[in-house]
Amino acid sequence: MSHKFLNLALRQRLLKRWSLMYSMQPESVLEHSAIVGILTFLVGKTAELNGRDIDLSKMLSHALLHDMSETITGDVVTPVKRANNTLYQEFKQLEKIAEQRILLTAPEPLRSAIEEAFSPGGIEQELVKACDIYSAYLKCKLEVAFGNQVEFGDALSRMETAVDDLCQRFPEIDTLHRWFGEDSDCSVDHLITTPHN
């Protein structure tokens, strides 16, 4: 019997993020999930080095599938989702319904693992959400570096405030930001040739 889950997941490459804004470098939901996955790996390993009891496998699974409901709902930008609390709660409910629909496309033996990946809870989900926000910060910083101040300048200011808050709440994000944040808008020549301590 053929199952549709994988091909549905891969359709995230067709979903454009930042849909209300002109991007110098367009980003798909699938690309975003990969970026969040890389950030999650770095943050999870940092958490382990700090002695925090986390399940990195659970974190990475959630990072890869955290936006998969958008294959049904589409990517709704955060300012619209959070226009008011009632609307936000309705969107969260819609996402849950979409996830349940997606689960039905997976083979039965994988459904419980996928369901947990959608919403693992605990510190694992909190850290992945922090990586999700940090990914948006990196996107805004890159767009502004490309000269796209009109579209992303205000968003970057908001994201800088959000990252400051994350750094206060999560030492792992603070470490990530100190280790990697400075060079996030540099050329490949700079990244390859500049010595780092």
C-alpha positions in Angstrom: 0.0 0.0 0.0 1.3 3.4 -0.9 1.4 6.2 1.7 1.4 9.9 1.0 3.2 11.3 4.1 6.7 11.7 2.6 5.6 13.3 -0.6 3.3 15.6 1.4 6.3 16.6 3.6 8.4 17.3 0.6 5.8 19.7 -0.8 7.0 22.1 1.9 9.5 23.2 -0.8 6.6 24.8 -2.6 5.4 26.9 0.3 6.9 30.4 0.4 7.7 32.0 3.7 7.4 35.8 4.3 4.6 35.8 1.8 3.6 39.4 2.5 7.1 40.8 2.0 9.5 41.1 -1.0 12.5 38.9 -0.3 15.9 39.3 -2.0 16.5 35.6 -1.3 13.2 33.6 -1.2 12.8 31.0 1.4 10.6 27.9 1.4 9.1 26.2 4.4 11.3 23.1 3.7 14.4 25.3 3.6 13.3 27.0 6.8 12.8 23.6 8.5 16.3 22.5 7.5 17.8 25.8 9.0 15.8 25.2 12.2 17.2 21.6 12.2 20.8 22.9 12.0 20.2 25.4 14.7 18.5 22.8 16.9 21.5 20.4 16.5 23.9 23.2 17.6 21.6 24.3 20.5 20.9 20.7 21.6 24.6 19.8 21.7 25.3 23.1 23.6 22.6 22.1 26.1 24.2 18.7 26.6 27.6 20.3 27.2 25.9 22.5 29.8 24.6 19.4 31.5 21.0 19.9 30.6 18.9 16.7 30.4 17.4 16.8 26.9 16.4 14.4 24.2 18.2 15.6 21.1 16.6 13.0 18.9 13.2 14.4 20.0 14.3 17.9 19.3 15.6 17.2 15.8 12.4 15.3 14.9 10.3 18.3 16.0 12.6 20.7 14.2 12.2 18.9 10.9 8.4 18.5 11.2 7.4 21.6 13.2 5.8 23.4 10.3 4.4 20.5 8.3 0.8 21.5 9.1 1.4 24.3 6.6 1.2 21.8 3.7 -2.5 22.0 4.4 -3.0 25.4 6.0 -0.4 27.4 4.1 2.1 29.7 5.8 0.2 32.4 7.6 2.5 35.3 8.7 2.9 35.9 12.4 1.4 39.4 12.5 -1.8 38.0 11.1 -1.8 34.9 13.4 -1.2 37.1 16.4 -3.6 40.0 15.5 -5.6 39.0 18.6 -5.7 36.1 21.0 -9.0 34.7 19.6 -7.5 34.5 16.1 -4.3 33.0 17.4 -6.2 30.3 19.3 -8.2 29.5 16.1 -5.0 29.2 14.1 -3.5 26.8 16.7 -6.6 24.7 16.5 -6.5 24.7 12.7 -2.8 23.5 12.9 -3.8 20.7 15.2 -6.5 19.5 12.8 -4.1 19.7 9.9 -1.6 17.6 11.8 -4.2 14.9 12.5 -5.1 14.9 8.8 -1.4 14.5 7.9 -1.0 11.6 10.4 -3.5 9.6 8.4 -1.2 9.8 5.4 1.6 8.0 7.3 2.1 4.2 7.7 0.5 3.1 11.0 3.8 1.9 12.6 5.2 5.5 12.3 2.2 7.5 13.4 3.0 7.7 17.1 6.5 8.8 16.4 5.3 11.5 14.0 2.6 12.6 16.4 5.3 13.1 19.1 7.5 14.9 16.6 4.7 17.4 15.9 4.4 18.3 19.6 7.0 16.8 21.9 6.4 19.2 24.8 8.8 20.1 27.5 12.2 21.8 27.2 12.7 20.1 23.8 9.8 22.0 22.2 10.8 25.2 23.9 14.3 25.1 22.6 13.1 24.3 19.0 10.7 27.2 19.2 13.7 29.4 20.3 15.6 28.1 17.2 12.6 28.8 15.0 12.6 32.5 16.2 16.4 32.7 15.8 16.0 31.4 12.2 13.7 34.4 11.5 16.2 36.7 13.0 18.9 35.3 10.7 16.6 35.8 7.7 15.8 39.4 8.6 19.5 40.2 9.2 20.5 38.7 5.8 17.8 40.6 3.9 18.8 43.9 5.5 22.5 43.1 4.6 21.3 42.6 1.0 19.9 46.1 1.1 16.3 45.1 1.7 15.8 47.6 4.6 12.3 48.7 3.4 10.8 45.3 3.7 12.8 43.8 6.6 14.2 46.7 8.7 11.2 46.9 11.1 11.1 43.1 11.3 14.8 43.0 12.1 14.3 45.4 15.0 11.5 43.2 16.4 13.6 40.1 16.0 16.6 41.7 17.7 14.4 42.3 20.7 13.1 38.8 20.5 16.7 37.3 20.4 17.7 39.4 23.4 14.8 37.9 25.3 15.7 34.4 24.2 19.3 34.9 25.3 18.1 35.9 28.7 15.8 32.8 28.9 18.0 30.1 27.3 21.8 30.0 27.9 22.1 27.8 24.9 20.7 30.5 22.6 23.0 33.0 24.2 25.9 30.8 23.4 24.7 30.2 19.8 24.3 33.9 19.3 27.8 34.7 20.7 29.4 31.9 18.7 27.6 32.4 15.4 25.5 35.5 15.2 28.2 38.0 14.3 29.1 36.5 10.9 25.5 35.6 9.8 25.5 38.3 7.1 29.0 37.9 5.7 30.4 36.7 2.3 31.7 33.2 1.8 35.2 34.6 1.4 35.0 36.2 4.8 33.6 33.0 6.3 36.4 30.9 4.9 39.4 33.1 5.4 38.8 34.9 8.7 40.5 33.1 11.6 38.3 32.4 14.6 39.4 31.5 18.1 
